[in-house]
Amino acid sequence: MMFATRSAKSTQPAVVQAAPAWFEAIIHAAAGRDTWRLDDGRSARQAVSCLVMPQPGDRVLLVGTADGECFVLHVLARADGGRATLAVPGADALSIRQAEVDIAATRTIALRAAGDVEVTAVQGVLTLNARQLFASAAESLVHTAHTYVTQVEQFLLDARQFLRLHGEQAMITARQDAKIDAERISLG
């Protein structure tokens, strides 16, 4: 018994993809959100994996894709000093997930938000240490705790309209003098 064999011919054309083209360039100027104009006149988009936002004067590594797009992959060099901005193109939010995160600055750290800011230590201790600590709220400042302990050298409390101190038991002690001054004093 003989079997006839046919060669199957593909009716689809062979897809030939050009290899990515790698090159360097200098960022000339911003050309829109996440898009940059290069010193040779071309424009390139910031790749999602390029977290350091390019700025004019940066020497960058780019890739040209087979479909003609050009992406900034890495910022290779930048003049000393200045500011680096971390940004993920096309993302509306950024999360850092790690067992430990340490942010250290030799001068300042600023946290800013147009909306809410939340700092939570669910099972741990939240520690604030400073030479001076200022807290202000435009409307309300609420402290809620099971135990609240304050130790200070001097404590000044000024309420412009109403001050109320209330407790199941209240004790005021002074080593030398205790003074109550008012137009009217009601006890009991």
N, C-alpha and C positions, 0 to 999 in steps of 0.2 A: 504494500500500500504506500502510495507516494503522497506526500503532503506538499502542497504549493505554498510558498511563502511570498508574501508581498511586503514590500517595504512601505511603512506608513510615512507619508510626507505630511509635514505640518503645513497647515494653511495660514498660520499666523506668522508674521515676519519675526525674525530673531530680534530680541531686544538687546541693544548694545548700549550700555551705560558708560558714560565717560567717568573716569576717575575724578574724585574731587581735586580741585586745584588749590594748593596752599600757597599763601603769599603774605608778605608783611606790608604794612602801610602806616601812615601817620594820620591820626584823626584831625581833620581840618575844622569841622564845626558840627553842631547838632543840626539834624535835618528833620526833626519831628520826634515823636515819642518813640524811643528805642531805635531810632534810625540815625545814622551818622554819615556825613559827607567826608570822603577821604581826600588826601592831598592830590591824588591823580584824577579827581572829578567823579569817581564812582561813589555809590552810596552802599552802605552795608547795615544790616540789622544786628542788634545785639543778640547773641545766642542765649537761650534760657540758662545754659550752664555757665555763662560768663557773668558772675555775680558782681564783679567790680565794674561799676558804670564808667565807660570811657569818657574822656574829656579832651577838648582840643589840645593838641601837642603830644598826646599819648602815642607810643609806638605799639601797634597791635598785630596779632596773628589772625589772619582771616582764612576762610575757606569759601571757594566758589563751588556751588553745587551744579549737578548736571542740568538742572532746570534753569540755570542762570542766576539764581539767588546768591547773595554774598552775605556771610555772617561773620561778626567779630567773635572769635572764640576766646581770646585771652588778651589782657593788657600786659604787654611784655615789659614796657619801661615807661616811667613817668618822671618828670622833673622832681627833685627832692622837695619835700615840704608839701604844703597844700592839704587838700582834703580828699579822702576816698569815700565814695558812697556805694554801699551794697544795695543792689536792687535786682529783682527777678523780673525780666521783661514778660509782660502779659499776665502776671499774677496779681491778684487783688489782696492777698494775705501771705504772710511769711511765718512759718513755724520752725522753731529749733527744738528738736527732741533729742535729748541726751541725758544720761544718768547724772552728769554734773556739767554745769555751764559756769564759767568764770569770766567776768568782764572786768577788766582793770584799765584805768586811765591814770596817767601821771598828773593830769590837771583837772579836767572836769568830765562829768557824765550828765547828760540831759535826757530826760524822758518826757516826750511831749505827745499829746493826743488832742484832737479836736473833740473827741468824745470821752469815753470812760478810760480809766487806768485802774487795773486791779493787780494787787500784789498779795499772793496767798501762800501761806506755809501750812498746808493741811495738817500734817502731823509733826511739824517741827517748830522751831523758834524763829521769829522774825526779829532781827536785831538791827537797830539804827544807832550808829555812833557818829557823833560830829562834835566839832568844837562849838558850833552854834547850830541850833535847830529851830527853824521857823515853819509854822504850819498856819495856813489861813484858809478860810472857806467863805465864799460870798454869801451863802445862805445858812447852812447848818454844819455843825461839827459835833458828831456823836461818838462817845466812847462807851463801849459795852464790854464788861469783863466780870469774871467771877471774883477776882481779887484785883484791886487797883492800888498800887503803892507808889508814892512819889517822895523822893528825898531831895531836898534842895537847900541851899544856903539861905536864900530869901525867896518868898512866894508872894507875889502881888496879884490880886484878883480884883478887877474893876468891872462891875456890871452897871451900865448906864441907866437901866430902868428897873429890873427886877432880879434879885438873887435869892435863890431858895436852896437851903441845905436841909435834907430830910433823911432820917434813918430810924430804924427800930431803937437804936441807942445812939446818942451823940455825945461826944466828949471834946471839950476845948480845954487845953492846959497851957499854961505859960510859966516859964521858970521865974520871971520877974513881974511883969505887969500884964493884965488883960483889960482892955478898954472897950466899951460899947458907947458909941456917941450917936445920938439921933435926936430929932425934935420930940419924938414920942417913942417910948420903949414899952412893949407889952410882954409880960411874962405869964405863962400859965394859960 
